[in-house]
Amino acid sequence: MAETWKAEGLGVRAIARRLNEAEIPTKRGGEAKWHATTGQRLLDNNARSARDRARKKEETRRTRATKILGGIR
């Protein structure tokens, strides 16, 4: 469904809106709503998994901390 809307030229915000209007449940279910970022990740063939994103975020934090605290003893 979302792939068809993307092929029709709809942006990720419009796709998220349609998914919410159609009451398509998210992975979390319940009252959770679709967001543009989630739709973009869903449609992106090169998207990284949540675990990969978390690992990259942690690497970035450690690199920044090392730069800031590296010279302090």
N, CA, C and O atoms as a Maestro MAE file, in Angstrom:
{
 s_m_m2io_version
 :::
 2.0.0
}

f_m_ct {
 s_m_title
 :::
 protein
 m_atom[292] {
  # First column is atom index #
  i_m_mmod_type
  r_m_x_coord
  r_m_y_coord
  r_m_z_coord
  i_m_residue_number
  s_m_chain_name
  s_m_pdb_residue_name
  s_m_pdb_atom_name
  i_m_atomic_number
  :::
  1 25 0.825 -1.185 0.000 1 A "MET " " N  " 7
  2 3 0.000 0.000 0.000 1 A "MET " " CA " 6
  3 2 0.873 1.253 0.000 1 A "MET " " C  " 6
  4 15 0.714 2.121 -0.858 1 A "MET " " O  " 8
  5 25 1.793 1.348 0.959 2 A "ALA " " N  " 7
  6 3 2.662 2.517 1.036 2 A "ALA " " CA " 6
  7 2 3.552 2.623 -0.197 2 A "ALA " " C  " 6
  8 15 3.836 3.723 -0.670 2 A "ALA " " O  " 8
  9 25 3.994 1.474 -0.716 3 A "GLU " " N  " 7
  10 3 4.830 1.488 -1.907 3 A "GLU " " CA " 6
  11 2 4.063 2.066 -3.103 3 A "GLU " " C  " 6
  12 15 4.629 2.787 -3.925 3 A "GLU " " O  " 8
  13 25 2.786 1.744 -3.187 4 A "THR " " N  " 7
  14 3 1.950 2.264 -4.266 4 A "THR " " CA " 6
  15 2 1.822 3.769 -4.150 4 A "THR " " C  " 6
  16 15 1.927 4.482 -5.148 4 A "THR " " O  " 8
  17 25 1.595 4.259 -2.939 5 A "TRP " " N  " 7
  18 3 1.476 5.703 -2.725 5 A "TRP " " CA " 6
  19 2 2.780 6.410 -3.053 5 A "TRP " " C  " 6
  20 15 2.773 7.509 -3.608 5 A "TRP " " O  " 8
  21 25 3.903 5.780 -2.711 6 A "LYS " " N  " 7
  22 3 5.204 6.362 -3.037 6 A "LYS " " CA " 6
  23 2 5.365 6.438 -4.552 6 A "LYS " " C  " 6
  24 15 5.836 7.441 -5.087 6 A "LYS " " O  " 8
  25 25 4.968 5.362 -5.239 7 A "ALA " " N  " 7
  26 3 5.060 5.330 -6.699 7 A "ALA " " CA " 6
  27 2 4.172 6.395 -7.341 7 A "ALA " " C  " 6
  28 15 4.479 6.897 -8.423 7 A "ALA " " O  " 8
  29 25 3.078 6.737 -6.674 8 A "GLU " " N  " 7
  30 3 2.181 7.775 -7.178 8 A "GLU " " CA " 6
  31 2 2.742 9.172 -6.936 8 A "GLU " " C  " 6
  32 15 2.180 10.162 -7.405 8 A "GLU " " O  " 8
  33 25 3.837 9.248 -6.211 9 A "GLY " " N  " 7
  34 3 4.471 10.532 -5.988 9 A "GLY " " CA " 6
  35 2 4.168 11.189 -4.651 9 A "GLY " " C  " 6
  36 15 4.538 12.343 -4.431 9 A "GLY " " O  " 8
  37 25 3.497 10.468 -3.752 10 A "LEU " " N  " 7
  38 3 3.207 11.030 -2.444 10 A "LEU " " CA " 6
  39 2 4.473 11.077 -1.595 10 A "LEU " " C  " 6
  40 15 5.324 10.191 -1.675 10 A "LEU " " O  " 8
  41 25 4.582 12.121 -0.784 11 A "GLY " " N  " 7
  42 3 5.707 12.238 0.124 11 A "GLY " " CA " 6
  43 2 5.480 11.399 1.371 11 A "GLY " " C  " 6
  44 15 4.392 10.861 1.580 11 A "GLY " " O  " 8
  45 25 6.509 11.291 2.194 12 A "VAL " " N  " 7
  46 3 6.412 10.444 3.375 12 A "VAL " " CA " 6
  47 2 5.406 10.985 4.394 12 A "VAL " " C  " 6
  48 15 4.773 10.200 5.100 12 A "VAL " " O  " 8
  49 25 5.248 12.287 4.481 13 A "ARG " " N  " 7
  50 3 4.241 12.845 5.403 13 A "ARG " " CA " 6
  51 2 2.833 12.476 4.969 13 A "ARG " " C  " 6
  52 15 1.996 12.108 5.794 13 A "ARG " " O  " 8
  53 25 2.574 12.577 3.669 14 A "ALA " " N  " 7
  54 3 1.251 12.224 3.146 14 A "ALA " " CA " 6
  55 2 0.988 10.728 3.324 14 A "ALA " " C  " 6
  56 15 -0.135 10.321 3.620 14 A "ALA " " O  " 8
  57 25 2.019 9.921 3.142 15 A "ILE " " N  " 7
  58 3 1.865 8.478 3.326 15 A "ILE " " CA " 6
  59 2 1.556 8.175 4.789 15 A "ILE " " C  " 6
  60 15 0.668 7.373 5.078 15 A "ILE " " O  " 8
  61 25 2.272 8.804 5.711 16 A "ALA " " N  " 7
  62 3 2.009 8.599 7.137 16 A "ALA " " CA " 6
  63 2 0.582 9.015 7.479 16 A "ALA " " C  " 6
  64 15 -0.108 8.331 8.235 16 A "ALA " " O  " 8
  65 25 0.149 10.129 6.923 17 A "ARG " " N  " 7
  66 3 -1.223 10.599 7.168 17 A "ARG " " CA " 6
  67 2 -2.237 9.575 6.672 17 A "ARG " " C  " 6
  68 15 -3.206 9.272 7.367 17 A "ARG " " O  " 8
  69 25 -2.018 9.044 5.477 18 A "ARG " " N  " 7
  70 3 -2.952 8.045 4.927 18 A "ARG " " CA " 6
  71 2 -2.965 6.762 5.752 18 A "ARG " " C  " 6
  72 15 -4.024 6.174 5.974 18 A "ARG " " O  " 8
  73 25 -1.790 6.331 6.205 19 A "LEU " " N  " 7
  74 3 -1.739 5.130 7.043 19 A "LEU " " CA " 6
  75 2 -2.530 5.343 8.334 19 A "LEU " " C  " 6
  76 15 -3.243 4.447 8.786 19 A "LEU " " O  " 8
  77 25 -2.402 6.524 8.921 20 A "ASN " " N  " 7
  78 3 -3.154 6.835 10.137 20 A "ASN " " CA " 6
  79 2 -4.651 6.914 9.859 20 A "ASN " " C  " 6
  80 15 -5.458 6.403 10.636 20 A "ASN " " O  " 8
  81 25 -5.022 7.555 8.751 21 A "GLU " " N  " 7
  82 3 -6.441 7.669 8.391 21 A "GLU " " CA " 6
  83 2 -7.060 6.301 8.106 21 A "GLU " " C  " 6
  84 15 -8.231 6.069 8.407 21 A "GLU " " O  " 8
  85 25 -6.269 5.399 7.524 22 A "ALA " " N  " 7
  86 3 -6.752 4.055 7.217 22 A "ALA " " CA " 6
  87 2 -6.708 3.149 8.451 22 A "ALA " " C  " 6
  88 15 -7.112 1.988 8.399 22 A "ALA " " O  " 8
  89 25 -6.207 3.704 9.563 23 A "GLU " " N  " 7
  90 3 -6.090 2.976 10.828 23 A "GLU " " CA " 6
  91 2 -5.260 1.703 10.689 23 A "GLU " " C  " 6
  92 15 -5.569 0.673 11.289 23 A "GLU " " O  " 8
  93 25 -4.201 1.796 9.887 24 A "ILE " " N  " 7
  94 3 -3.251 0.697 9.758 24 A "ILE " " CA " 6
  95 2 -2.400 0.713 11.027 24 A "ILE " " C  " 6
  96 15 -1.760 1.724 11.315 24 A "ILE " " O  " 8
  97 25 -2.376 -0.371 11.784 25 A "PRO " " N  " 7
  98 3 -1.628 -0.350 13.050 25 A "PRO " " CA " 6
  99 2 -0.116 -0.295 12.827 25 A "PRO " " C  " 6
  100 15 0.414 -0.862 11.871 25 A "PRO " " O  " 8
  101 25 0.550 0.396 13.727 26 A "THR " " N  " 7
  102 3 2.007 0.418 13.707 26 A "THR " " CA " 6
  103 2 2.512 -0.847 14.386 26 A "THR " " C  " 6
  104 15 1.730 -1.647 14.898 26 A "THR " " O  " 8
  105 25 3.826 -1.016 14.382 27 A "LYS " " N  " 7
  106 3 4.425 -2.171 15.045 27 A "LYS " " CA " 6
  107 2 4.058 -2.196 16.528 27 A "LYS " " C  " 6
  108 15 3.868 -3.266 17.106 27 A "LYS " " O  " 8
  109 25 3.958 -1.015 17.140 28 A "ARG " " N  " 7
  110 3 3.627 -0.923 18.569 28 A "ARG " " CA " 6
  111 2 2.143 -1.109 18.850 28 A "ARG " " C  " 6
  112 15 1.757 -1.461 19.965 28 A "ARG " " O  " 8
  113 25 1.318 -0.874 17.849 29 A "GLY " " N  " 7
  114 3 -0.114 -1.053 18.026 29 A "GLY " " CA " 6
  115 2 -0.703 -0.006 18.963 29 A "GLY " " C  " 6
  116 15 -0.100 1.040 19.205 29 A "GLY " " O  " 8
  117 25 -1.879 -0.299 19.482 30 A "GLY " " N  " 7
  118 3 -2.534 0.612 20.415 30 A "GLY " " CA " 6
  119 2 -2.802 1.971 19.805 30 A "GLY " " C  " 6
  120 15 -3.307 2.071 18.686 30 A "GLY " " O  " 8
  121 25 -2.467 3.007 20.534 31 A "GLU " " N  " 7
  122 3 -2.702 4.373 20.087 31 A "GLU " " CA " 6
  123 2 -1.537 4.954 19.302 31 A "GLU " " C  " 6
  124 15 -1.580 6.124 18.922 31 A "GLU " " O  " 8
  125 25 -0.502 4.168 19.051 32 A "ALA " " N  " 7
  126 3 0.672 4.659 18.327 32 A "ALA " " CA " 6
  127 2 0.271 5.111 16.926 32 A "ALA " " C  " 6
  128 15 -0.566 4.487 16.274 32 A "ALA " " O  " 8
  129 25 0.879 6.200 16.477 33 A "LYS " " N  " 7
  130 3 0.585 6.759 15.158 33 A "LYS " " CA " 6
  131 2 1.799 6.642 14.253 33 A "LYS " " C  " 6
  132 15 2.939 6.577 14.714 33 A "LYS " " O  " 8
  133 25 1.530 6.615 12.963 34 A "TRP " " N  " 7
  134 3 2.598 6.611 11.973 34 A "TRP " " CA " 6
  135 2 3.199 8.003 11.891 34 A "TRP " " C  " 6
  136 15 2.485 9.005 11.953 34 A "TRP " " O  " 8
  137 25 4.521 8.057 11.751 35 A "HIS " " N  " 7
  138 3 5.240 9.311 11.572 35 A "HIS " " CA " 6
  139 2 6.000 9.239 10.260 35 A "HIS " " C  " 6
  140 15 6.299 8.155 9.758 35 A "HIS " " O  " 8
  141 25 6.306 10.394 9.717 36 A "ALA " " N  " 7
  142 3 6.996 10.439 8.425 36 A "ALA " " CA " 6
  143 2 8.312 9.664 8.461 36 A "ALA " " C  " 6
  144 15 8.635 8.946 7.514 36 A "ALA " " O  " 8
  145 25 9.069 9.804 9.542 37 A "THR " " N  " 7
  146 3 10.357 9.117 9.642 37 A "THR " " CA " 6
  147 2 10.182 7.606 9.603 37 A "THR " " C  " 6
  148 15 10.954 6.904 8.951 37 A "THR " " O  " 8
  149 25 9.173 7.110 10.298 38 A "THR " " N  " 7
  150 3 8.922 5.667 10.315 38 A "THR " " CA " 6
  151 2 8.567 5.182 8.917 38 A "THR " " C  " 6
  152 15 9.059 4.147 8.468 38 A "THR " " O  " 8
  153 25 7.724 5.924 8.241 39 A "GLY " " N  " 7
  154 3 7.353 5.566 6.875 39 A "GLY " " CA " 6
  155 2 8.535 5.594 5.931 39 A "GLY " " C  " 6
  156 15 8.664 4.738 5.056 39 A "GLY " " O  " 8
  157 25 9.399 6.579 6.110 40 A "GLN " " N  " 7
  158 3 10.587 6.687 5.271 40 A "GLN " " CA " 6
  159 2 11.504 5.485 5.476 40 A "GLN " " C  " 6
  160 15 12.026 4.927 4.511 40 A "GLN " " O  " 8
  161 25 11.698 5.090 6.724 41 A "ARG " " N  " 7
  162 3 12.542 3.925 7.009 41 A "ARG " " CA " 6
  163 2 11.920 2.657 6.447 41 A "ARG " " C  " 6
  164 15 12.628 1.774 5.963 41 A "ARG " " O  " 8
  165 25 10.613 2.568 6.509 42 A "LEU " " N  " 7
  166 3 9.908 1.402 5.998 42 A "LEU " " CA " 6
  167 2 10.093 1.278 4.485 42 A "LEU " " C  " 6
  168 15 10.256 0.174 3.965 42 A "LEU " " O  " 8
  169 25 10.069 2.398 3.792 43 A "LEU " " N  " 7
  170 3 10.146 2.397 2.335 43 A "LEU " " CA " 6
  171 2 11.570 2.399 1.796 43 A "LEU " " C  " 6
  172 15 11.786 2.126 0.615 43 A "LEU " " O  " 8
  173 25 12.532 2.700 2.642 44 A "ASP " " N  " 7
  174 3 13.924 2.786 2.205 44 A "ASP " " CA " 6
  175 2 14.549 1.398 2.166 44 A "ASP " " C  " 6
  176 15 14.672 0.733 3.194 44 A "ASP " " O  " 8
  177 25 14.938 0.972 0.986 45 A "ASN " " N  " 7
  178 3 15.540 -0.357 0.835 45 A "ASN " " CA " 6
  179 2 16.896 -0.462 1.509 45 A "ASN " " C  " 6
  180 15 17.341 -1.563 1.833 45 A "ASN " " O  " 8
  181 25 17.558 0.665 1.724 46 A "ASN " " N  " 7
  182 3 18.878 0.671 2.336 46 A "ASN " " CA " 6
  183 2 18.823 1.028 3.815 46 A "ASN " " C  " 6
  184 15 19.855 1.303 4.428 46 A "ASN " " O  " 8
  185 25 17.640 1.025 4.383 47 A "ALA " " N  " 7
  186 3 17.472 1.437 5.774 47 A "ALA " " CA " 6
  187 2 18.197 0.488 6.722 47 A "ALA " " C  " 6
  188 15 18.230 -0.726 6.520 47 A "ALA " " O  " 8
  189 25 18.766 1.073 7.745 48 A "ARG " " N  " 7
  190 3 19.429 0.276 8.776 48 A "ARG " " CA " 6
  191 2 18.394 -0.141 9.817 48 A "ARG " " C  " 6
  192 15 17.368 0.519 9.984 48 A "ARG " " O  " 8
  193 25 18.663 -1.208 10.494 49 A "SER " " N  " 7
  194 3 17.766 -1.655 11.553 49 A "SER " " CA " 6
  195 2 17.899 -0.724 12.753 49 A "SER " " C  " 6
  196 15 18.856 0.044 12.849 49 A "SER " " O  " 8
  197 25 16.951 -0.795 13.650 50 A "ALA " " N  " 7
  198 3 16.998 0.018 14.869 50 A "ALA " " CA " 6
  199 2 18.265 -0.289 15.656 50 A "ALA " " C  " 6
  200 15 18.862 0.606 16.255 50 A "ALA " " O  " 8
  201 25 18.665 -1.527 15.653 51 A "ARG " " N  " 7
  202 3 19.881 -1.920 16.375 51 A "ARG " " CA " 6
  203 2 21.108 -1.251 15.749 51 A "ARG " " C  " 6
  204 15 21.992 -0.776 16.462 51 A "ARG " " O  " 8
  205 25 21.159 -1.216 14.420 52 A "ASP " " N  " 7
  206 3 22.273 -0.560 13.732 52 A "ASP " " CA " 6
  207 2 22.302 0.932 14.027 52 A "ASP " " C  " 6
  208 15 23.368 1.506 14.251 52 A "ASP " " O  " 8
  209 25 21.116 1.566 14.029 53 A "ARG " " N  " 7
  210 3 21.053 3.001 14.334 53 A "ARG " " CA " 6
  211 2 21.510 3.269 15.755 53 A "ARG " " C  " 6
  212 15 22.228 4.240 15.995 53 A "ARG " " O  " 8
  213 25 21.112 2.433 16.703 54 A "ALA " " N  " 7
  214 3 21.512 2.600 18.097 54 A "ALA " " CA " 6
  215 2 23.022 2.426 18.253 54 A "ALA " " C  " 6
  216 15 23.660 3.165 19.003 54 A "ALA " " O  " 8
  217 25 23.589 1.457 17.551 55 A "ARG " " N  " 7
  218 3 25.033 1.213 17.614 55 A "ARG " " CA " 6
  219 2 25.802 2.425 17.061 55 A "ARG " " C  " 6
  220 15 26.795 2.853 17.649 55 A "ARG " " O  " 8
  221 25 25.342 2.967 15.942 56 A "LYS " " N  " 7
  222 3 25.991 4.130 15.343 56 A "LYS " " CA " 6
  223 2 25.887 5.342 16.270 56 A "LYS " " C  " 6
  224 15 26.842 6.106 16.409 56 A "LYS " " O  " 8
  225 25 24.743 5.513 16.892 57 A "LYS " " N  " 7
  226 3 24.541 6.632 17.814 57 A "LYS " " CA " 6
  227 2 25.502 6.519 18.999 57 A "LYS " " C  " 6
  228 15 26.084 7.518 19.423 57 A "LYS " " O  " 8
  229 25 25.668 5.319 19.527 58 A "GLU " " N  " 7
  230 3 26.571 5.110 20.653 58 A "GLU " " CA " 6
  231 2 28.017 5.367 20.232 58 A "GLU " " C  " 6
  232 15 28.783 5.949 21.001 58 A "GLU " " O  " 8
  233 25 28.399 4.952 19.045 59 A "GLU " " N  " 7
  234 3 29.748 5.214 18.536 59 A "GLU " " CA " 6
  235 2 29.998 6.718 18.445 59 A "GLU " " C  " 6
  236 15 31.069 7.199 18.816 59 A "GLU " " O  " 8
  237 25 29.014 7.449 17.955 60 A "THR " " N  " 7
  238 3 29.137 8.901 17.842 60 A "THR " " CA " 6
  239 2 29.289 9.542 19.211 60 A "THR " " C  " 6
  240 15 30.116 10.436 19.386 60 A "THR " " O  " 8
  241 25 28.505 9.101 20.182 61 A "ARG " " N  " 7
  242 3 28.610 9.639 21.541 61 A "ARG " " CA " 6
  243 2 29.989 9.383 22.131 61 A "ARG " " C  " 6
  244 15 30.582 10.273 22.741 61 A "ARG " " O  " 8
  245 25 30.495 8.178 21.953 62 A "ARG " " N  " 7
  246 3 31.813 7.844 22.497 62 A "ARG " " CA " 6
  247 2 32.915 8.667 21.828 62 A "ARG " " C  " 6
  248 15 33.842 9.129 22.494 62 A "ARG " " O  " 8
  249 25 32.812 8.848 20.515 63 A "THR " " N  " 7
  250 3 33.798 9.645 19.789 63 A "THR " " CA " 6
  251 2 33.798 11.082 20.296 63 A "THR " " C  " 6
  252 15 34.861 11.658 20.530 63 A "THR " " O  " 8
  253 25 32.621 11.658 20.466 64 A "ARG " " N  " 7
  254 3 32.522 13.033 20.969 64 A "ARG " " CA " 6
  255 2 33.076 13.139 22.386 64 A "ARG " " C  " 6
  256 15 33.798 14.084 22.704 64 A "ARG " " O  " 8
  257 25 32.745 12.190 23.221 65 A "ALA " " N  " 7
  258 3 33.229 12.202 24.609 65 A "ALA " " CA " 6
  259 2 34.745 12.096 24.649 65 A "ALA " " C  " 6
  260 15 35.397 12.761 25.454 65 A "ALA " " O  " 8
  261 25 35.304 11.264 23.784 66 A "THR " " N  " 7
  262 3 36.755 11.107 23.739 66 A "THR " " CA " 6
  263 2 37.421 12.419 23.317 66 A "THR " " C  " 6
  264 15 38.449 12.807 23.871 66 A "THR " " O  " 8
  265 25 36.829 13.094 22.336 67 A "LYS " " N  " 7
  266 3 37.378 14.378 21.879 67 A "LYS " " CA " 6
  267 2 37.335 15.415 22.998 67 A "LYS " " C  " 6
  268 15 38.282 16.177 23.190 67 A "LYS " " O  " 8
  269 25 36.228 15.434 23.730 68 A "ILE " " N  " 7
  270 3 36.047 16.431 24.791 68 A "ILE " " CA " 6
  271 2 36.897 16.095 26.004 68 A "ILE " " C  " 6
  272 15 37.571 16.962 26.560 68 A "ILE " " O  " 8
  273 25 36.860 14.843 26.409 69 A "LEU " " N  " 7
  274 3 37.524 14.436 27.648 69 A "LEU " " CA " 6
  275 2 38.904 13.844 27.435 69 A "LEU " " C  " 6
  276 15 39.610 13.558 28.402 69 A "LEU " " O  " 8
  277 25 39.292 13.659 26.208 70 A "GLY " " N  " 7
  278 3 40.548 12.998 25.898 70 A "GLY " " CA " 6
  279 2 41.768 13.625 26.541 70 A "GLY " " C  " 6
  280 15 42.686 12.908 26.942 70 A "GLY " " O  " 8
  281 25 41.802 14.942 26.651 71 A "GLY " " N  " 7
  282 3 42.970 15.609 27.210 71 A "GLY " " CA " 6
  283 2 42.906 15.802 28.699 71 A "GLY " " C  " 6
  284 15 43.864 16.302 29.290 71 A "GLY " " O  " 8
  285 25 41.803 15.423 29.336 72 A "ILE " " N  " 7
  286 3 41.648 15.607 30.785 72 A "ILE " " CA " 6
  287 2 42.133 14.366 31.510 72 A "ILE " " C  " 6
  288 15 41.797 13.242 31.135 72 A "ILE " " O  " 8
  289 25 42.932 14.578 32.557 73 A "ARG " " N  " 7
  290 3 43.426 13.437 33.343 73 A "ARG " " CA " 6
  291 2 43.117 13.644 34.784 73 A "ARG " " C  " 6
  292 15 43.449 12.798 35.615 73 A "ARG " " O  " 8
  :::
 }
 m_bond[291] {
  # First column is bond index #
  i_m_from
  i_m_to
  i_m_order
  :::
  1 1 2 1
  2 2 3 1
  3 3 4 2
  4 3 5 1
  5 5 6 1
  6 6 7 1
  7 7 8 2
  8 7 9 1
  9 9 10 1
  10 10 11 1
  11 11 12 2
  12 11 13 1
  13 13 14 1
  14 14 15 1
  15 15 16 2
  16 15 17 1
  17 17 18 1
  18 18 19 1
  19 19 20 2
  20 19 21 1
  21 21 22 1
  22 22 23 1
  23 23 24 2
  24 23 25 1
  25 25 26 1
  26 26 27 1
  27 27 28 2
  28 27 29 1
  29 29 30 1
  30 30 31 1
  31 31 32 2
  32 31 33 1
  33 33 34 1
  34 34 35 1
  35 35 36 2
  36 35 37 1
  37 37 38 1
  38 38 39 1
  39 39 40 2
  40 39 41 1
  41 41 42 1
  42 42 43 1
  43 43 44 2
  44 43 45 1
  45 45 46 1
  46 46 47 1
  47 47 48 2
  48 47 49 1
  49 49 50 1
  50 50 51 1
  51 51 52 2
  52 51 53 1
  53 53 54 1
  54 54 55 1
  55 55 56 2
  56 55 57 1
  57 57 58 1
  58 58 59 1
  59 59 60 2
  60 59 61 1
  61 61 62 1
  62 62 63 1
  63 63 64 2
  64 63 65 1
  65 65 66 1
  66 66 67 1
  67 67 68 2
  68 67 69 1
  69 69 70 1
  70 70 71 1
  71 71 72 2
  72 71 73 1
  73 73 74 1
  74 74 75 1
  75 75 76 2
  76 75 77 1
  77 77 78 1
  78 78 79 1
  79 79 80 2
  80 79 81 1
  81 81 82 1
  82 82 83 1
  83 83 84 2
  84 83 85 1
  85 85 86 1
  86 86 87 1
  87 87 88 2
  88 87 89 1
  89 89 90 1
  90 90 91 1
  91 91 92 2
  92 91 93 1
  93 93 94 1
  94 94 95 1
  95 95 96 2
  96 95 97 1
  97 97 98 1
  98 98 99 1
  99 99 100 2
  100 99 101 1
  101 101 102 1
  102 102 103 1
  103 103 104 2
  104 103 105 1
  105 105 106 1
  106 106 107 1
  107 107 108 2
  108 107 109 1
  109 109 110 1
  110 110 111 1
  111 111 112 2
  112 111 113 1
  113 113 114 1
  114 114 115 1
  115 115 116 2
  116 115 117 1
  117 117 118 1
  118 118 119 1
  119 119 120 2
  120 119 121 1
  121 121 122 1
  122 122 123 1
  123 123 124 2
  124 123 125 1
  125 125 126 1
  126 126 127 1
  127 127 128 2
  128 127 129 1
  129 129 130 1
  130 130 131 1
  131 131 132 2
  132 131 133 1
  133 133 134 1
  134 134 135 1
  135 135 136 2
  136 135 137 1
  137 137 138 1
  138 138 139 1
  139 139 140 2
  140 139 141 1
  141 141 142 1
  142 142 143 1
  143 143 144 2
  144 143 145 1
  145 145 146 1
  146 146 147 1
  147 147 148 2
  148 147 149 1
  149 149 150 1
  150 150 151 1
  151 151 152 2
  152 151 153 1
  153 153 154 1
  154 154 155 1
  155 155 156 2
  156 155 157 1
  157 157 158 1
  158 158 159 1
  159 159 160 2
  160 159 161 1
  161 161 162 1
  162 162 163 1
  163 163 164 2
  164 163 165 1
  165 165 166 1
  166 166 167 1
  167 167 168 2
  168 167 169 1
  169 169 170 1
  170 170 171 1
  171 171 172 2
  172 171 173 1
  173 173 174 1
  174 174 175 1
  175 175 176 2
  176 175 177 1
  177 177 178 1
  178 178 179 1
  179 179 180 2
  180 179 181 1
  181 181 182 1
  182 182 183 1
  183 183 184 2
  184 183 185 1
  185 185 186 1
  186 186 187 1
  187 187 188 2
  188 187 189 1
  189 189 190 1
  190 190 191 1
  191 191 192 2
  192 191 193 1
  193 193 194 1
  194 194 195 1
  195 195 196 2
  196 195 197 1
  197 197 198 1
  198 198 199 1
  199 199 200 2
  200 199 201 1
  201 201 202 1
  202 202 203 1
  203 203 204 2
  204 203 205 1
  205 205 206 1
  206 206 207 1
  207 207 208 2
  208 207 209 1
  209 209 210 1
  210 210 211 1
  211 211 212 2
  212 211 213 1
  213 213 214 1
  214 214 215 1
  215 215 216 2
  216 215 217 1
  217 217 218 1
  218 218 219 1
  219 219 220 2
  220 219 221 1
  221 221 222 1
  222 222 223 1
  223 223 224 2
  224 223 225 1
  225 225 226 1
  226 226 227 1
  227 227 228 2
  228 227 229 1
  229 229 230 1
  230 230 231 1
  231 231 232 2
  232 231 233 1
  233 233 234 1
  234 234 235 1
  235 235 236 2
  236 235 237 1
  237 237 238 1
  238 238 239 1
  239 239 240 2
  240 239 241 1
  241 241 242 1
  242 242 243 1
  243 243 244 2
  244 243 245 1
  245 245 246 1
  246 246 247 1
  247 247 248 2
  248 247 249 1
  249 249 250 1
  250 250 251 1
  251 251 252 2
  252 251 253 1
  253 253 254 1
  254 254 255 1
  255 255 256 2
  256 255 257 1
  257 257 258 1
  258 258 259 1
  259 259 260 2
  260 259 261 1
  261 261 262 1
  262 262 263 1
  263 263 264 2
  264 263 265 1
  265 265 266 1
  266 266 267 1
  267 267 268 2
  268 267 269 1
  269 269 270 1
  270 270 271 1
  271 271 272 2
  272 271 273 1
  273 273 274 1
  274 274 275 1
  275 275 276 2
  276 275 277 1
  277 277 278 1
  278 278 279 1
  279 279 280 2
  280 279 281 1
  281 281 282 1
  282 282 283 1
  283 283 284 2
  284 283 285 1
  285 285 286 1
  286 286 287 1
  287 287 288 2
  288 287 289 1
  289 289 290 1
  290 290 291 1
  291 291 292 2
  :::
 }
}
